[in-house]
Amino acid sequence: MKLFVISDIHGATTPIEKAALLIREADLVIIAGDITRSKTRAEAAEVIACLEQFTPHILAVHGNWDRLEVKDFLEEKNYSLHGRGLMLDGVGFFGVGGSSPTPLHTATEYTEEEIALILRTGYAQVQAAAQVVLISHTPPRGVRDRSFLGLRGGSKSVRSFLEEHPVSLCLCGHIHEAAGIEHFAKTIVANAGSFKKGRYLSVEIGSGIQVTPGRVGY
């Protein structure tokens, strides 16, 4: 299974157009949140429609920058993984959108207790899969989450969940400057960075998992 993974689009459709071939070649496009810049359903619909030119196979979570109306839109499209688990070709996908509380009080934030419940709900539906993939807008605390100010922006609940459950891969975003790949507990944690700036991840899932970062040129 080949995944094309993006996050933090923030309304930018030009990178989608430039990545058309990569999107068409992937079995599945994963969006790890922050689809919009204006925070609105209408802008989310424009971004998703741009992607749908090249693929009908999309799974996503909303980000902390996206209002709840964006989550509702993704659910109506049957793309949302927030609090949901889905089995595809033997791989289990589940997700959590928004973020843990931030100093900026952004559009969609959840308490750590709420995040823990959302994670448990989705995971229960896919825990029997040989490979389990978490799509979380926010990284686990302390892993691929250091901001340019040196602060940690990840979720303590995501970190605890990965410590306590066998998850093969965690795909995230949120902290743009923390793009990259790191191993934590038994999980590969991969922060896709900002797709608005062209960053993405290519993921191949078979008997193992291979994650390769890339950048769409301008």
NUROKOL-469512 format. One record per residue (C-alpha): residue number from 1; residue in three letters; z, x, y. Coordinates in steps of 0.02 Angstrom, whole numbers, padded with zeros to 5 digits. Layout:
// NUROKOL-469512
{num NUM, residuo ALA, z Z, x X, y Y}
...
This chain:
// NUROKOL-469512
{num 1, residuo MET, z 00000, x 00000, y 00000}
{num 2, residuo LYS, z -00052, x 00068, y 00170}
{num 3, residuo LEU, z 00045, x 00017, y 00325}
{num 4, residuo PHE, z -00001, x 00040, y 00507}
{num 5, residuo VAL, z 00164, x 00038, y 00601}
{num 6, residuo ILE, z 00187, x 00012, y 00788}
{num 7, residuo SER, z 00329, x -00029, y 00906}
{num 8, residuo ASP, z 00361, x -00048, y 01092}
{num 9, residuo ILE, z 00189, x -00112, y 01137}
{num 10, residuo HIS, z 00253, x -00188, y 01300}
{num 11, residuo GLY, z 00097, x -00291, y 01327}
{num 12, residuo ALA, z -00030, x -00149, y 01310}
{num 13, residuo THR, z -00187, x -00204, y 01217}
{num 14, residuo THR, z -00294, x -00050, y 01254}
{num 15, residuo PRO, z -00209, x 00053, y 01116}
{num 16, residuo ILE, z -00242, x -00089, y 00994}
{num 17, residuo GLU, z -00428, x -00086, y 01034}
{num 18, residuo LYS, z -00432, x 00103, y 01014}
{num 19, residuo ALA, z -00343, x 00092, y 00846}
{num 20, residuo ALA, z -00461, x -00041, y 00776}
{num 21, residuo LEU, z -00523, x 00065, y 00630}
{num 22, residuo LEU, z -00347, x 00116, y 00579}
{num 23, residuo ILE, z -00291, x -00065, y 00587}
{num 24, residuo ARG, z -00437, x -00125, y 00481}
{num 25, residuo GLU, z -00404, x 00010, y 00350}
{num 26, residuo ALA, z -00219, x -00039, y 00330}
{num 27, residuo ASP, z -00159, x -00167, y 00204}
{num 28, residuo LEU, z -00026, x -00224, y 00327}
{num 29, residuo VAL, z 00017, x -00201, y 00510}
{num 30, residuo ILE, z 00202, x -00187, y 00549}
{num 31, residuo ILE, z 00269, x -00219, y 00725}
{num 32, residuo ALA, z 00447, x -00159, y 00754}
{num 33, residuo GLY, z 00480, x -00255, y 00914}
{num 34, residuo ASP, z 00457, x -00252, y 01103}
{num 35, residuo ILE, z 00288, x -00336, y 01097}
{num 36, residuo THR, z 00292, x -00389, y 01280}
{num 37, residuo ARG, z 00317, x -00320, y 01453}
{num 38, residuo SER, z 00341, x -00488, y 01540}
{num 39, residuo LYS, z 00457, x -00546, y 01398}
{num 40, residuo THR, z 00357, x -00707, y 01373}
{num 41, residuo ARG, z 00280, x -00804, y 01230}
{num 42, residuo ALA, z 00113, x -00809, y 01321}
{num 43, residuo GLU, z 00101, x -00620, y 01330}
{num 44, residuo ALA, z 00156, x -00603, y 01148}
{num 45, residuo ALA, z 00016, x -00724, y 01100}
{num 46, residuo GLU, z -00111, x -00615, y 01193}
{num 47, residuo VAL, z -00052, x -00456, y 01104}
{num 48, residuo ILE, z -00052, x -00538, y 00933}
{num 49, residuo ALA, z -00224, x -00615, y 00963}
{num 50, residuo CYS, z -00290, x -00442, y 01002}
{num 51, residuo LEU, z -00221, x -00377, y 00837}
{num 52, residuo GLU, z -00290, x -00527, y 00742}
{num 53, residuo GLN, z -00466, x -00472, y 00789}
{num 54, residuo PHE, z -00444, x -00332, y 00663}
{num 55, residuo THR, z -00321, x -00399, y 00533}
{num 56, residuo PRO, z -00236, x -00559, y 00475}
{num 57, residuo HIS, z -00100, x -00459, y 00388}
{num 58, residuo ILE, z 00045, x -00440, y 00510}
{num 59, residuo LEU, z 00234, x -00432, y 00491}
{num 60, residuo ALA, z 00345, x -00414, y 00644}
{num 61, residuo VAL, z 00513, x -00427, y 00726}
{num 62, residuo HIS, z 00547, x -00460, y 00910}
{num 63, residuo GLY, z 00629, x -00327, y 01018}
{num 64, residuo ASN, z 00770, x -00331, y 01144}
{num 65, residuo TRP, z 00641, x -00339, y 01283}
{num 66, residuo ASP, z 00564, x -00497, y 01207}
{num 67, residuo ARG, z 00643, x -00665, y 01245}
{num 68, residuo LEU, z 00689, x -00781, y 01102}
{num 69, residuo GLU, z 00529, x -00878, y 01136}
{num 70, residuo VAL, z 00437, x -00726, y 01066}
{num 71, residuo LYS, z 00541, x -00736, y 00907}
{num 72, residuo ASP, z 00498, x -00921, y 00895}
{num 73, residuo PHE, z 00313, x -00882, y 00916}
{num 74, residuo LEU, z 00317, x -00752, y 00777}
{num 75, residuo GLU, z 00405, x -00875, y 00663}
{num 76, residuo GLU, z 00274, x -01008, y 00698}
{num 77, residuo LYS, z 00138, x -00883, y 00651}
{num 78, residuo ASN, z 00236, x -00841, y 00492}
{num 79, residuo TYR, z 00240, x -00658, y 00545}
{num 80, residuo SER, z 00426, x -00643, y 00581}
{num 81, residuo LEU, z 00543, x -00546, y 00466}
{num 82, residuo HIS, z 00699, x -00577, y 00572}
{num 83, residuo GLY, z 00834, x -00628, y 00447}
{num 84, residuo ARG, z 00700, x -00651, y 00314}
{num 85, residuo GLY, z 00645, x -00559, y 00158}
{num 86, residuo LEU, z 00468, x -00556, y 00089}
{num 87, residuo MET, z 00397, x -00481, y -00071}
{num 88, residuo LEU, z 00220, x -00410, y -00061}
{num 89, residuo ASP, z 00143, x -00320, y -00210}
{num 90, residuo GLY, z 00315, x -00274, y -00275}
{num 91, residuo VAL, z 00377, x -00205, y -00109}
{num 92, residuo GLY, z 00520, x -00297, y -00023}
{num 93, residuo PHE, z 00515, x -00313, y 00167}
{num 94, residuo PHE, z 00657, x -00380, y 00275}
{num 95, residuo GLY, z 00700, x -00366, y 00457}
{num 96, residuo VAL, z 00809, x -00384, y 00611}
{num 97, residuo GLY, z 00746, x -00401, y 00789}
{num 98, residuo GLY, z 00825, x -00382, y 00959}
{num 99, residuo SER, z 00953, x -00245, y 00980}
{num 100, residuo SER, z 01138, x -00213, y 00984}
{num 101, residuo PRO, z 01216, x -00231, y 01157}
{num 102, residuo THR, z 01146, x -00117, y 01293}
{num 103, residuo PRO, z 01210, x -00070, y 01467}
{num 104, residuo LEU, z 01056, x -00157, y 01539}
{num 105, residuo HIS, z 01093, x -00328, y 01462}
{num 106, residuo THR, z 00913, x -00352, y 01407}
{num 107, residuo ALA, z 00828, x -00513, y 01352}
{num 108, residuo THR, z 00882, x -00522, y 01170}
{num 109, residuo GLU, z 01038, x -00432, y 01111}
{num 110, residuo TYR, z 01151, x -00470, y 00963}
{num 111, residuo THR, z 01328, x -00422, y 00924}
{num 112, residuo GLU, z 01352, x -00297, y 00784}
{num 113, residuo GLU, z 01427, x -00438, y 00679}
{num 114, residuo GLU, z 01271, x -00544, y 00705}
{num 115, residuo ILE, z 01159, x -00397, y 00658}
{num 116, residuo ALA, z 01258, x -00369, y 00497}
{num 117, residuo LEU, z 01237, x -00552, y 00447}
{num 118, residuo ILE, z 01050, x -00552, y 00486}
{num 119, residuo LEU, z 01028, x -00395, y 00380}
{num 120, residuo ARG, z 01123, x -00468, y 00232}
{num 121, residuo THR, z 01024, x -00630, y 00239}
{num 122, residuo GLY, z 00854, x -00545, y 00230}
{num 123, residuo TYR, z 00906, x -00411, y 00106}
{num 124, residuo ALA, z 00970, x -00540, y -00019}
{num 125, residuo GLN, z 00791, x -00601, y -00040}
{num 126, residuo VAL, z 00715, x -00431, y -00083}
{num 127, residuo GLN, z 00854, x -00323, y -00156}
{num 128, residuo ALA, z 00777, x -00326, y -00330}
{num 129, residuo ALA, z 00618, x -00238, y -00270}
{num 130, residuo ALA, z 00584, x -00060, y -00326}
{num 131, residuo GLN, z 00547, x -00012, y -00145}
{num 132, residuo VAL, z 00638, x -00098, y -00003}
{num 133, residuo VAL, z 00580, x -00080, y 00178}
{num 134, residuo LEU, z 00684, x -00129, y 00329}
{num 135, residuo ILE, z 00596, x -00170, y 00493}
{num 136, residuo SER, z 00728, x -00152, y 00629}
{num 137, residuo HIS, z 00689, x -00141, y 00813}
{num 138, residuo THR, z 00844, x -00036, y 00840}
{num 139, residuo PRO, z 00874, x 00124, y 00741}
{num 140, residuo PRO, z 01036, x 00157, y 00649}
{num 141, residuo ARG, z 01168, x 00232, y 00763}
{num 142, residuo GLY, z 01152, x 00421, y 00764}
{num 143, residuo VAL, z 00980, x 00429, y 00683}
{num 144, residuo ARG, z 00820, x 00439, y 00789}
{num 145, residuo ASP, z 00912, x 00349, y 00930}
{num 146, residuo ARG, z 00952, x 00480, y 01063}
{num 147, residuo SER, z 00890, x 00430, y 01236}
{num 148, residuo PHE, z 00827, x 00549, y 01369}
{num 149, residuo LEU, z 01001, x 00538, y 01447}
{num 150, residuo GLY, z 01076, x 00600, y 01283}
{num 151, residuo LEU, z 01154, x 00432, y 01242}
{num 152, residuo ARG, z 01145, x 00352, y 01070}
{num 153, residuo GLY, z 01058, x 00183, y 01072}
{num 154, residuo GLY, z 01061, x 00134, y 00889}
{num 155, residuo SER, z 01157, x -00001, y 00796}
{num 156, residuo LYS, z 01318, x 00036, y 00703}
{num 157, residuo SER, z 01283, x -00111, y 00587}
{num 158, residuo VAL, z 01111, x -00045, y 00540}
{num 159, residuo ARG, z 01189, x 00124, y 00503}
{num 160, residuo SER, z 01326, x 00047, y 00395}
{num 161, residuo PHE, z 01201, x -00060, y 00303}
{num 162, residuo LEU, z 01094, x 00090, y 00256}
{num 163, residuo GLU, z 01249, x 00184, y 00199}
{num 164, residuo GLU, z 01299, x 00040, y 00084}
{num 165, residuo HIS, z 01131, x -00025, y 00018}
{num 166, residuo PRO, z 00981, x 00057, y -00067}
{num 167, residuo VAL, z 00843, x 00043, y 00064}
{num 168, residuo SER, z 00691, x 00155, y 00040}
{num 169, residuo LEU, z 00623, x 00153, y 00217}
{num 170, residuo CYS, z 00683, x 00096, y 00388}
{num 171, residuo LEU, z 00545, x 00072, y 00518}
{num 172, residuo CYS, z 00609, x 00057, y 00697}
{num 173, residuo GLY, z 00574, x 00088, y 00881}
{num 174, residuo HIS, z 00677, x 00044, y 01036}
{num 175, residuo ILE, z 00715, x 00222, y 01095}
{num 176, residuo HIS, z 00541, x 00284, y 01140}
{num 177, residuo GLU, z 00587, x 00467, y 01159}
{num 178, residuo ALA, z 00670, x 00470, y 00986}
{num 179, residuo ALA, z 00504, x 00451, y 00894}
{num 180, residuo GLY, z 00503, x 00544, y 00729}
{num 181, residuo ILE, z 00559, x 00545, y 00549}
{num 182, residuo GLU, z 00731, x 00584, y 00478}
{num 183, residuo HIS, z 00820, x 00561, y 00312}
{num 184, residuo PHE, z 00985, x 00468, y 00316}
{num 185, residuo ALA, z 01086, x 00423, y 00161}
{num 186, residuo LYS, z 00951, x 00370, y 00036}
{num 187, residuo THR, z 00833, x 00306, y 00171}
{num 188, residuo ILE, z 00685, x 00378, y 00265}
{num 189, residuo VAL, z 00711, x 00324, y 00446}
{num 190, residuo ALA, z 00551, x 00326, y 00549}
{num 191, residuo ASN, z 00549, x 00284, y 00734}
{num 192, residuo ALA, z 00370, x 00241, y 00783}
{num 193, residuo GLY, z 00396, x 00279, y 00967}
{num 194, residuo SER, z 00298, x 00187, y 01102}
{num 195, residuo PHE, z 00130, x 00116, y 01052}
{num 196, residuo LYS, z 00099, x 00084, y 01237}
{num 197, residuo LYS, z 00085, x 00274, y 01244}
{num 198, residuo GLY, z -00021, x 00276, y 01085}
{num 199, residuo ARG, z 00110, x 00325, y 00956}
{num 200, residuo TYR, z 00105, x 00249, y 00782}
{num 201, residuo LEU, z 00151, x 00285, y 00601}
{num 202, residuo SER, z 00041, x 00283, y 00446}
{num 203, residuo VAL, z 00140, x 00241, y 00290}
{num 204, residuo GLU, z 00083, x 00247, y 00109}
{num 205, residuo ILE, z 00195, x 00165, y -00021}
{num 206, residuo GLY, z 00168, x 00197, y -00206}
{num 207, residuo SER, z 00285, x 00279, y -00329}
{num 208, residuo GLY, z 00349, x 00368, y -00174}
{num 209, residuo ILE, z 00336, x 00347, y 00014}
{num 210, residuo GLN, z 00237, x 00455, y 00135}
{num 211, residuo VAL, z 00256, x 00433, y 00323}
{num 212, residuo THR, z 00138, x 00519, y 00446}
{num 213, residuo PRO, z 00153, x 00503, y 00635}
{num 214, residuo GLY, z -00005, x 00487, y 00740}
{num 215, residuo ARG, z -00064, x 00453, y 00916}
{num 216, residuo VAL, z -00210, x 00351, y 00978}
{num 217, residuo GLY, z -00308, x 00451, y 01106}
{num 218, residuo TYR, z -00349, x 00390, y 01280}
